Amino acid sequence: MEIKERRIYTLDDIAKELGVSKTTVSRAISGKGRISKETRERVQRFIQENDYQPNAVAKGLAQKKTYNLALVHPADYASIDFPFFRDCTNGICKMASRYNYDIIISMIDGEDLSPIHRLVLNRKVDGIILSRATENSAAQKYLKDSGMPYLVIGLCPDESTVSVDNKNQEASQELTEIMLMKGIRRIALFGGKESHNVTQYRYQGFVRAHERMKTAYDKELIMMNVENQVKVLEAVQRAVKAKADGILCMDDFITDMTLSCLREKGIHIPEELKLASLYDSMQLENNIPSVTSVRFNTVKLGEYACFKLLKLLGEDMEQEEFQPGYQVILRESTK
């Protein structure tokens, strides 16, 4: 049986077939420009019958678009916040694909903004998503000055910056209150870099929980910039010496290192010390004992971030509902 090869039509081909100009065909497809209703319908009928697909590059040039978005991760994302960035990336790619955009992933190390400079100066993308919000961000300042549309994942004090985030402050407050209600009074708080906005919001939630419960907290038990195994070990030693009866870690990475240090010191969870995390992961769920954590829908957060950027770019978006909720999951580590 002979298989008939399907013909691929160009704008020139359609114009010749219908006896009209290439400009007329382009206007009929885009819906812009003045042409008669009859001609528009003839062109639309032809492309439907022949399954015409506009060339993406040509379409982009005509509309001055690349149909690419950039997702900029910090260089340390793989080792520190991998589950968060992985899930967020999945959501962003899913939404971008739905609207025929592709994602270019780039990474910046510290204050070296050369990857972002290349994206902007070479006009490689239509918009940029920054996956981490920081205080006095040089990347945000550059993008704002350049005029490149961008969005930040993480709440920003600057109201002119479009951002999306989970309810980190609310989740931190709720989990801290639960620990206090369980009779855990001397809670040590282990946090990451103070320059990260998420660290500040989670700290504020911790403080508000104590204020609401009318319970004082010991500032000596607040330990920030706990970024590696050595610093976590120092924090654990300080917490034990200060007779902390619980530890609240700001993310799963810090929690995992804390568990390792507690095992080395022979401190049993939850018998001798309670432990909880402000970000859940499969590893914490499967740990023995399993760790009380806050679970966020980070895939959905990524989808919504991409949705808001595309809307900012002027795309005709379907209504998208996003409720940045969370779930506190009580497990064995706080019993």
VOPAGU-2260 file (C-alpha; in pm, 1 decimal, decimal comma):
REM VOPAGU-2260
SITE   aa  ch    i         X         Y         Z
SITE  MET   A    0       0,0       0,0       0,0
SITE  GLU   A    1     148,6     336,0    -105,6
SITE  ILE   A    2     161,5     602,2     164,6
SITE  LYS   A    3      95,1     950,9      34,1
SITE  GLU   A    4     338,1    1203,6     174,9
SITE  ARG   A    5     166,6    1505,9     331,1
SITE  ARG   A    6     265,4    1834,6     170,5
SITE  ILE   A    7     415,3    2102,1     394,0
SITE  TYR   A    8     274,6    2441,4     299,0
SITE  THR   A    9     448,5    2777,4     341,7
SITE  LEU   A   10     288,2    3122,3     341,3
SITE  ASP   A   11     398,0    3162,1     -22,6
SITE  ASP   A   12     232,1    2832,3    -114,4
SITE  ILE   A   13     -97,5    2930,7      45,5
SITE  ALA   A   14     -89,9    3272,3    -124,5
SITE  LYS   A   15     -35,7    3111,6    -467,3
SITE  GLU   A   16    -306,0    2849,4    -410,6
SITE  LEU   A   17    -563,8    3113,3    -315,9
SITE  GLY   A   18    -448,4    3385,2    -554,5
SITE  VAL   A   19    -382,9    3642,7    -281,7
SITE  SER   A   20     -74,7    3817,5    -146,1
SITE  LYS   A   21     151,7    3675,5     123,0
SITE  THR   A   22      64,5    3975,2     341,5
SITE  THR   A   23    -305,4    3892,3     312,9
SITE  VAL   A   24    -241,2    3533,6     427,2
SITE  SER   A   25     -33,4    3657,8     720,1
SITE  ARG   A   26    -308,6    3898,6     825,8
SITE  ALA   A   27    -572,2    3625,4     804,2
SITE  ILE   A   28    -366,8    3397,4    1027,2
SITE  SER   A   29    -271,1    3659,3    1285,8
SITE  GLY   A   30    -613,4    3828,4    1290,9
SITE  LYS   A   31    -442,3    4165,3    1256,2
SITE  GLY   A   32    -479,6    4406,3     967,2
SITE  ARG   A   33    -769,4    4491,4     738,6
SITE  ILE   A   34    -891,3    4221,6     501,9
SITE  SER   A   35   -1241,8    4115,9     400,0
SITE  LYS   A   36   -1433,0    3861,6     603,2
SITE  GLU   A   37   -1468,1    3639,5     296,9
SITE  THR   A   38   -1090,8    3633,6     233,7
SITE  ARG   A   39   -1014,8    3566,5     599,3
SITE  GLU   A   40   -1255,8    3272,5     598,4
SITE  ARG   A   41   -1103,0    3133,8     273,5
SITE  VAL   A   42    -755,1    3138,6     424,0
SITE  GLN   A   43    -870,4    2988,4     754,8
SITE  ARG   A   44   -1058,5    2713,1     572,2
SITE  PHE   A   45    -753,8    2628,9     359,7
SITE  ILE   A   46    -513,9    2600,8     654,2
SITE  GLN   A   47    -760,9    2383,0     846,1
SITE  GLU   A   48    -809,2    2149,0     550,1
SITE  ASN   A   49    -434,2    2120,6     488,8
SITE  ASP   A   50    -320,0    2115,6     853,0
SITE  TYR   A   51     -92,9    2417,2     809,5
SITE  GLN   A   52     144,6    2480,8    1102,4
SITE  PRO   A   53     315,7    2822,0    1113,2
SITE  ASN   A   54     693,5    2806,9    1130,3
SITE  ALA   A   55     785,6    2883,8    1491,8
SITE  VAL   A   56    1100,0    3079,5    1399,9
SITE  ALA   A   57     918,9    3286,5    1137,8
SITE  LYS   A   58     631,7    3347,9    1378,4
SITE  GLY   A   59     876,7    3458,5    1644,3
SITE  LEU   A   60    1054,7    3698,5    1409,9
SITE  ALA   A   61     725,7    3847,2    1294,3
SITE  GLN   A   62     614,2    3906,7    1651,9
SITE  LYS   A   63     965,0    3991,5    1779,9
SITE  LYS   A   64     954,6    3694,5    2015,7
SITE  THR   A   65    1186,2    3400,7    2077,4
SITE  TYR   A   66     925,7    3182,3    2250,2
SITE  ASN   A   67    1196,1    3102,5    2504,5
SITE  LEU   A   68    1194,1    3174,5    2877,0
SITE  ALA   A   69    1497,2    3153,3    3104,9
SITE  LEU   A   70    1492,7    2988,7    3445,2
SITE  VAL   A   71    1788,4    3110,5    3649,5
SITE  HIS   A   72    1901,7    2889,2    3937,0
SITE  PRO   A   73    2173,5    2964,3    4194,0
SITE  ALA   A   74    2485,6    2754,9    4127,9
SITE  ASP   A   75    2449,2    2572,6    4461,8
SITE  TYR   A   76    2091,6    2456,2    4395,0
SITE  ALA   A   77    2180,9    2090,1    4339,0
SITE  SER   A   78    2340,7    2039,8    4678,6
SITE  ILE   A   79    2124,5    2257,3    4900,6
SITE  ASP   A   80    1765,8    2283,7    4780,5
SITE  PHE   A   81    1745,9    2015,8    4513,0
SITE  PRO   A   82    1391,2    1887,0    4582,6
SITE  PHE   A   83    1250,4    2242,0    4581,5
SITE  PHE   A   84    1424,7    2349,3    4260,7
SITE  ARG   A   85    1354,0    2017,2    4087,6
SITE  ASP   A   86     980,3    2032,2    4158,5
SITE  CYS   A   87     960,2    2401,8    4075,3
SITE  THR   A   88    1139,1    2342,6    3744,2
SITE  ASN   A   89     896,3    2063,2    3656,5
SITE  GLY   A   90     600,1    2295,9    3709,7
SITE  ILE   A   91     756,8    2577,9    3506,3
SITE  CYS   A   92     837,8    2347,8    3212,8
SITE  LYS   A   93     487,5    2200,1    3221,9
SITE  MET   A   94     319,3    2541,3    3197,4
SITE  ALA   A   95     563,4    2673,5    2936,0
SITE  SER   A   96     502,6    2372,5    2712,3
SITE  ARG   A   97     127,1    2424,8    2734,6
SITE  TYR   A   98     170,5    2766,6    2570,2
SITE  ASN   A   99     439,7    2657,4    2319,8
SITE  TYR   A  100     735,2    2811,3    2502,0
SITE  ASP   A  101    1066,8    2642,8    2578,5
SITE  ILE   A  102    1279,8    2682,8    2890,2
SITE  ILE   A  103    1649,2    2772,7    2891,5
SITE  ILE   A  104    1808,5    2686,7    3227,2
SITE  SER   A  105    2096,9    2903,4    3339,7
SITE  MET   A  106    2290,9    2930,1    3665,4
SITE  ILE   A  107    2458,0    3219,4    3842,6
SITE  ASP   A  108    2734,0    3184,6    4098,6
SITE  GLY   A  109    2727,6    3455,3    4360,4
SITE  GLU   A  110    2739,6    3803,5    4209,6
SITE  ASP   A  111    2863,0    3688,1    3866,9
SITE  LEU   A  112    2574,6    3796,1    3643,1
SITE  SER   A  113    2741,8    3718,0    3309,0
SITE  PRO   A  114    2493,5    3435,3    3226,9
SITE  ILE   A  115    2202,9    3679,8    3269,6
SITE  HIS   A  116    2387,1    3946,8    3069,3
SITE  ARG   A  117    2419,5    3703,9    2776,7
SITE  LEU   A  118    2050,8    3614,0    2789,8
SITE  VAL   A  119    1947,4    3978,4    2778,5
SITE  LEU   A  120    2206,7    4128,1    2542,2
SITE  ASN   A  121    2178,9    3845,6    2287,3
SITE  ARG   A  122    1795,9    3855,7    2304,1
SITE  LYS   A  123    1777,8    3484,3    2368,9
SITE  VAL   A  124    1460,3    3494,9    2579,0
SITE  ASP   A  125    1136,8    3688,4    2619,1
SITE  GLY   A  126    1136,4    3677,3    2999,3
SITE  ILE   A  127    1329,4    3543,8    3297,4
SITE  ILE   A  128    1233,4    3360,7    3617,0
SITE  LEU   A  129    1470,4    3394,6    3913,1
SITE  SER   A  130    1425,5    3090,4    4135,3
SITE  ARG   A  131    1561,5    3249,4    4453,2
SITE  ALA   A  132    1476,3    3581,6    4617,0
SITE  THR   A  133    1759,7    3755,3    4802,3
SITE  GLU   A  134    1808,1    4086,2    4976,8
SITE  ASN   A  135    1963,6    4361,2    4762,0
SITE  SER   A  136    1962,0    4130,5    4461,4
SITE  ALA   A  137    2201,1    4247,4    4188,9
SITE  ALA   A  138    2021,1    4022,8    3939,1
SITE  GLN   A  139    1685,5    4188,8    4007,5
SITE  LYS   A  140    1838,1    4535,9    3979,6
SITE  TYR   A  141    2001,2    4451,7    3647,1
SITE  LEU   A  142    1683,8    4302,4    3500,1
SITE  LYS   A  143    1477,8    4598,4    3613,7
SITE  ASP   A  144    1725,4    4843,4    3458,3
SITE  SER   A  145    1744,7    4642,1    3134,7
SITE  GLY   A  146    1368,0    4636,1    3087,1
SITE  MET   A  147    1361,0    4258,1    3055,8
SITE  PRO   A  148    1032,3    4115,4    3194,6
SITE  TYR   A  149    1109,6    3896,8    3493,8
SITE  LEU   A  150     954,5    3723,8    3792,3
SITE  VAL   A  151    1098,2    3607,9    4122,9
SITE  ILE   A  152    1007,8    3293,1    4312,1
SITE  GLY   A  153    1002,1    3410,3    4671,4
SITE  LEU   A  154     835,9    3713,8    4827,0
SITE  CYS   A  155    1006,3    4047,6    4761,0
SITE  PRO   A  156     971,8    4364,1    4969,9
SITE  ASP   A  157     991,0    4562,2    4643,8
SITE  GLU   A  158     627,3    4589,2    4536,9
SITE  SER   A  159     726,8    4669,8    4177,7
SITE  THR   A  160     873,7    4320,3    4140,2
SITE  VAL   A  161     634,0    4044,7    4032,9
SITE  SER   A  162     680,3    3745,1    4261,8
SITE  VAL   A  163     514,6    3424,2    4380,1
SITE  ASP   A  164     584,3    3216,6    4686,8
SITE  ASN   A  165     464,5    2952,6    4928,0
SITE  LYS   A  166     325,0    3065,2    5263,5
SITE  ASN   A  167     656,3    3021,5    5441,1
SITE  GLN   A  168     588,6    3261,8    5725,6
SITE  GLU   A  169     245,1    3116,2    5801,1
SITE  ALA   A  170     374,5    2758,9    5783,4
SITE  SER   A  171     664,2    2838,5    6015,6
SITE  GLN   A  172     429,6    3000,9    6264,8
SITE  GLU   A  173     185,6    2707,8    6261,2
SITE  LEU   A  174     450,4    2438,5    6304,6
SITE  THR   A  175     621,2    2635,5    6582,4
SITE  GLU   A  176     288,1    2676,5    6762,6
SITE  ILE   A  177     223,4    2303,0    6735,3
SITE  MET   A  178     562,2    2229,6    6890,9
SITE  LEU   A  179     492,6    2475,3    7173,1
SITE  MET   A  180     150,0    2321,9    7235,7
SITE  LYS   A  181     319,2    1983,5    7262,7
SITE  GLY   A  182     517,3    2121,6    7556,0
SITE  ILE   A  183     841,8    2179,1    7366,1
SITE  ARG   A  184     950,5    2507,7    7520,3
SITE  ARG   A  185    1318,0    2554,1    7436,1
SITE  ILE   A  186    1317,6    2527,6    7057,1
SITE  ALA   A  187    1643,3    2580,8    6869,5
SITE  LEU   A  188    1598,9    2726,2    6519,1
SITE  PHE   A  189    1852,2    2625,2    6251,3
SITE  GLY   A  190    1837,2    2847,0    5939,2
SITE  GLY   A  191    2021,6    2895,0    5611,0
SITE  LYS   A  192    2167,7    3213,6    5466,2
SITE  GLU   A  193    2025,6    3525,5    5626,3
SITE  SER   A  194    2040,3    3705,8    5289,8
SITE  HIS   A  195    1774,4    3470,4    5150,2
SITE  ASN   A  196    1425,4    3615,3    5186,3
SITE  VAL   A  197    1276,8    3274,4    5266,1
SITE  THR   A  198    1504,6    3255,7    5572,5
SITE  GLN   A  199    1372,9    3587,0    5700,6
SITE  TYR   A  200    1006,4    3495,0    5649,3
SITE  ARG   A  201    1046,3    3160,5    5826,0
SITE  TYR   A  202    1225,6    3333,2    6114,1
SITE  GLN   A  203     940,1    3585,9    6142,7
SITE  GLY   A  204     691,7    3299,0    6163,8
SITE  PHE   A  205     893,8    3142,1    6445,4
SITE  VAL   A  206     894,7    3470,6    6639,8
SITE  ARG   A  207     522,1    3535,2    6585,2
SITE  ALA   A  208     434,3    3188,9    6711,5
SITE  HIS   A  209     609,4    3258,1    7041,6
SITE  GLU   A  210     442,0    3598,2    7068,8
SITE  ARG   A  211      99,2    3448,9    7001,1
SITE  MET   A  212     156,3    3168,9    7252,8
SITE  LYS   A  213     298,0    3423,1    7500,8
SITE  THR   A  214     612,6    3213,4    7533,1
SITE  ALA   A  215     962,2    3359,1    7542,1
SITE  TYR   A  216    1232,3    3220,1    7314,2
SITE  ASP   A  217    1604,7    3213,6    7379,4
SITE  LYS   A  218    1794,9    3420,1    7119,1
SITE  GLU   A  219    2100,1    3204,7    7188,0
SITE  LEU   A  220    1909,0    2916,9    7029,7
SITE  ILE   A  221    1857,4    3104,6    6700,2
SITE  MET   A  222    2136,4    2992,2    6465,7
SITE  MET   A  223    2152,9    3120,1    6107,6
SITE  ASN   A  224    2390,7    3061,3    5815,8
SITE  VAL   A  225    2401,4    2691,8    5901,1
SITE  GLU   A  226    2511,5    2582,0    5554,5
SITE  ASN   A  227    2735,5    2277,3    5594,6
SITE  GLN   A  228    2804,9    1977,5    5816,0
SITE  VAL   A  229    3062,9    2160,4    6027,4
SITE  LYS   A  230    2827,5    2448,7    6106,6
SITE  VAL   A  231    2539,4    2209,8    6173,4
SITE  LEU   A  232    2756,4    2015,0    6419,8
SITE  GLU   A  233    2844,2    2340,4    6597,4
SITE  ALA   A  234    2475,3    2436,4    6609,4
SITE  VAL   A  235    2376,5    2096,1    6751,6
SITE  GLN   A  236    2645,8    2120,2    7019,5
SITE  ARG   A  237    2526,1    2468,8    7116,9
SITE  ALA   A  238    2163,8    2355,3    7128,6
SITE  VAL   A  239    2242,4    2053,0    7346,1
SITE  LYS   A  240    2460,6    2259,1    7580,5
SITE  ALA   A  241    2179,6    2517,3    7615,9
SITE  LYS   A  242    1939,1    2233,3    7704,3
SITE  ALA   A  243    1713,0    2272,8    7401,2
SITE  ASP   A  244    1429,0    2021,6    7402,0
SITE  GLY   A  245    1350,0    2063,5    7032,0
SITE  ILE   A  246    1509,2    2168,6    6703,1
SITE  LEU   A  247    1323,0    2329,3    6414,7
SITE  CYS   A  248    1518,7    2324,4    6086,7
SITE  MET   A  249    1428,2    2563,8    5806,4
SITE  ASP   A  250    1466,5    2309,1    5525,5
SITE  ASP   A  251    1516,5    1940,2    5452,9
SITE  PHE   A  252    1888,5    1979,6    5373,3
SITE  ILE   A  253    1964,5    2124,3    5718,2
SITE  THR   A  254    1734,8    1864,8    5878,1
SITE  ASP   A  255    1919,7    1577,1    5711,3
SITE  MET   A  256    2258,0    1706,0    5835,0
SITE  THR   A  257    2112,7    1760,6    6183,5
SITE  LEU   A  258    1989,9    1400,6    6195,2
SITE  SER   A  259    2337,7    1279,7    6101,5
SITE  CYS   A  260    2500,5    1487,4    6378,9
SITE  LEU   A  261    2249,2    1369,5    6639,5
SITE  ARG   A  262    2317,7    1005,8    6547,5
SITE  GLU   A  263    2691,6    1062,2    6583,4
SITE  LYS   A  264    2639,1    1210,3    6929,5
SITE  GLY   A  265    2408,0     925,0    7029,6
SITE  ILE   A  266    2108,6    1154,3    7088,4
SITE  HIS   A  267    1780,8     974,4    7025,3
SITE  ILE   A  268    1483,0    1130,4    6846,0
SITE  PRO   A  269    1217,4    1184,1    6982,7
SITE  GLU   A  270    1302,7    1043,8    7327,7
SITE  GLU   A  271    1575,9    1297,8    7410,8
SITE  LEU   A  272    1509,8    1571,5    7159,4
SITE  LYS   A  273    1219,3    1658,7    6928,3
SITE  LEU   A  274    1290,4    1750,9    6566,1
SITE  ALA   A  275    1088,6    1912,8    6282,8
SITE  SER   A  276    1150,2    2056,6    5935,3
SITE  LEU   A  277     992,4    2350,2    5753,8
SITE  TYR   A  278    1026,3    2166,7    5421,1
SITE  ASP   A  279     929,7    1806,3    5358,1
SITE  SER   A  280    1106,7    1548,5    5141,2
SITE  MET   A  281    1084,3    1178,7    5068,2
SITE  GLN   A  282    1400,7    1126,0    5268,4
SITE  LEU   A  283    1251,2    1280,0    5581,9
SITE  GLU   A  284     929,5    1084,2    5535,9
SITE  ASN   A  285    1122,8     756,8    5512,6
SITE  ASN   A  286    1371,3     837,3    5787,6
SITE  ILE   A  287    1363,7     630,7    6108,7
SITE  PRO   A  288    1208,4     797,8    6293,5
SITE  SER   A  289    1005,8     985,2    6030,3
SITE  VAL   A  290    1033,7    1362,8    6064,3
SITE  THR   A  291     746,7    1607,5    6124,0
SITE  SER   A  292     752,4    1848,5    5827,7
SITE  VAL   A  293     567,6    2107,2    5621,3
SITE  ARG   A  294     464,0    1991,4    5275,7
SITE  PHE   A  295     418,1    2245,2    4994,5
SITE  ASN   A  296     289,2    2190,5    4639,9
SITE  THR   A  297     606,1    2318,9    4474,6
SITE  VAL   A  298     519,7    2184,1    4128,6
SITE  LYS   A  299     206,8    2398,4    4134,8
SITE  LEU   A  300     413,2    2695,4    4253,9
SITE  GLY   A  301     635,3    2655,4    3946,9
SITE  GLU   A  302     333,4    2635,0    3717,4
SITE  TYR   A  303     191,4    2953,4    3863,4
SITE  ALA   A  304     525,5    3136,4    3836,1
SITE  CYS   A  305     540,2    3058,1    3464,1
SITE  PHE   A  306     172,7    3148,5    3423,4
SITE  LYS   A  307     226,6    3493,8    3575,2
SITE  LEU   A  308     534,6    3561,6    3360,0
SITE  LEU   A  309     350,6    3463,8    3040,8
SITE  LYS   A  310      63,4    3690,6    3142,7
SITE  LEU   A  311     316,7    3967,5    3200,0
SITE  LEU   A  312     441,6    3907,3    2844,6
SITE  GLY   A  313      92,2    3966,7    2709,4
SITE  GLU   A  314      -8,8    3609,1    2635,9
SITE  ASP   A  315    -381,6    3537,4    2632,4
SITE  MET   A  316    -389,8    3307,5    2934,0
SITE  GLU   A  317    -670,8    3086,1    3050,7
SITE  GLN   A  318    -783,6    3159,7    3404,8
SITE  GLU   A  319    -546,6    2988,6    3646,2
SITE  GLU   A  320    -632,3    2940,9    4011,6
SITE  PHE   A  321    -349,7    2898,9    4260,1
SITE  GLN   A  322    -384,2    2865,2    4633,0
SITE  PRO   A  323     -36,6    2859,5    4791,2
SITE  GLY   A  324    -137,0    2625,0    5068,8
SITE  TYR   A  325      64,7    2384,4    5279,4
SITE  GLN   A  326      15,9    2086,9    5506,0
SITE  VAL   A  327     183,5    2024,2    5840,8
SITE  ILE   A  328     251,0    1650,4    5860,9
SITE  LEU   A  329     299,1    1524,0    6215,4
SITE  ARG   A  330     531,6    1226,2    6236,8
SITE  GLU   A  331     731,2    1031,9    6492,4
SITE  SER   A  332    1006,2    1290,1    6550,7
SITE  THR   A  333     780,6    1514,2    6763,9
SITE  LYS   A  334     584,9    1249,4    6955,0
